[in-house]
């Protein structure tokens, strides 16, 4: 009788465990009952005790990713404006290479109304052209930095409205689709930095190196990117190849020392290596020119481009790097006067703007497979939903024409 009662208790316990298994599984705990052990040395019926063992949980199905392409129906071309100094005085008039802040505001408003938005010079050189749909590309550069009227930070660490970069920053805040990208070509060896602004006048006071370094770091962190304009702004045709290389390396060294002053030397790791010719003058010898072509930044980055400049009467546009007309050693810029602004406005119908093509949903593992993307592009063109042209998808560039879709880059 005693053995019988024990047997009934064990049977009841077994049923309870069996019932718990489904409940645990429904609770998402991933367990199921399994009959496991016996007691071979005892007489009576063999008992198996249920234990719980983990069951693998199936991996969730990845969510599909929507891919959208930027489409250019013509080779993209961009005007590049070149600014220098800014006159911050109320009522100031622009002259030579100095632009009044009121004129600068007028330039920005006029170009924005004509449908232009800023793109990064480095991105353009890399073939990565990011623009809101329907907006035309524009690049702005500033030479001869760093002066306080070009870039100053206020007491809150923001770009001051009484500086050129600050004026552009505030314009961007009110017009986000204008975007904010700048290339700042600097010379460290020919000037101090006026770090104090009083009654419309910039003054050099104690702590100017620290203030300059903070301004530079803010710029890099917000895509106002410094690039090499040679240490003492020399006439390169008067220098030997050795002297030319010193001008470049000393300028790079000084910038990195400035970043170290504010503990942000790591920002130099992502800087491009782009050169702007002082006075738009090339070295006199082929050996001197070769120094420019071969120069590498302290991080080992090769020269991506060399920038020149001219007046609006001789203005040229820079084509995208996958164009046969692209020449990275002679990148054209336009001196930023009202005549240049009027010219760029007049070209708005000749400078193409991108469209958007929705390619559909993709398995995440397929978004980096060019063949799958090319098939989707061809399907959209075949059914008339998207046009032929240049397609930019993630880091890929494709050419779609009557012969099909081909990969251009990478």
DAMOHU-V191051 format. One line per field, one symbol per residue. ss: DSSP state (H for helix, E for strand, C for the rest). phi: phi as a letter, one per 30 degrees, with the letter a starting at -180 (. if undefined). psi: psi as a letter, one per 20 degrees, with the letter a starting at -180 (. if undefined). Layout:
ss->???
phi->???
psi->???
//
This chain:
ss->CHHHHHHHHHHHHHHHHHHHHHHHHHCCCCEEEEEEECCCCCCCCCCCEEEEEECCCCCCCCCCEEEEEEEECCCCEEEEEEECEEECCCCCCCECCEEEHHHHHHHHHHHHHCCEEECCHHHHHCCCCCCCCCCEEEEEEEEEECCCCCCCECCCCCECCCCHHHHHHHHHHHCHHHCCCEEEEECCCCCCCCCEEECCEEECCCCHHHHHHHHHHHHHHCCEEEEECCCCCCCHHHCCHHHHHHHHHHHHHHHHHHHHHCCCHHHHHHCCCEEECHHHCCCCCHHHHHHHHHCECCCCCECCEEECCECHHHCCCEECCCCCCCCCCCECCEECCHHHHHHHHHCCCCCCECEEEEEEEECHHHCCCHHHHHHHHHHHHHCCCCCCEEEEECCEEEEEECCEEEEEEC
phi->.dddddddddddddddddddeddddddidicbdbdbcbcddcdjddcccdbcbdcededdddddcdcbccccdbedbbdccccbcbccdeidcdahcbcdddddddedddddddjcbdbdedddddicccbdeiccdbbcbbcidccdddbbcddcicddddbdddddddddddbeddibbbccccbdcbaccdcbcbhibcbdbeiddddddddddeeddciccdbdbiechddddccdedddddeddddddddddddddcibdddddcddcbcbddihcdedcdddddeddcdbdediddddabccaadddcdbccdddcddddbddbddbbddcdddddddddcddccdcdccbddjcbdedcdccedddddddddddddidbddkcccbhccbbccbddjcbdcad
psi->gghgghghghgghghghhhhghhhghijikqqpppfqrnhiqrrqppppprpqqpppqpqpqpqppppqpppiqppqpqoqorerpoippjqpqqdkppqhhhghggggghghjjqqqqpgggghijnooqqpiqqqpppqprkqpqhigoqqaijjqpqhkqghhggghghhimhihropqpooqoijjqrooipopljppqorqjhggggghggggggijknpqrpkqgjlrohijqrhghghggghhggghghhghhhjkkhhhhhjqrnpqpppjlpqqhqhhghhgghipqrhjjprphqppaqrrhhkqqqorqijqiipoiimpqrppnrhhhghghhhjhiioqqqrpooiaqqphiiijohggghghghghggjjhqrqappoocjqpqpoaiibpqpgq.
//
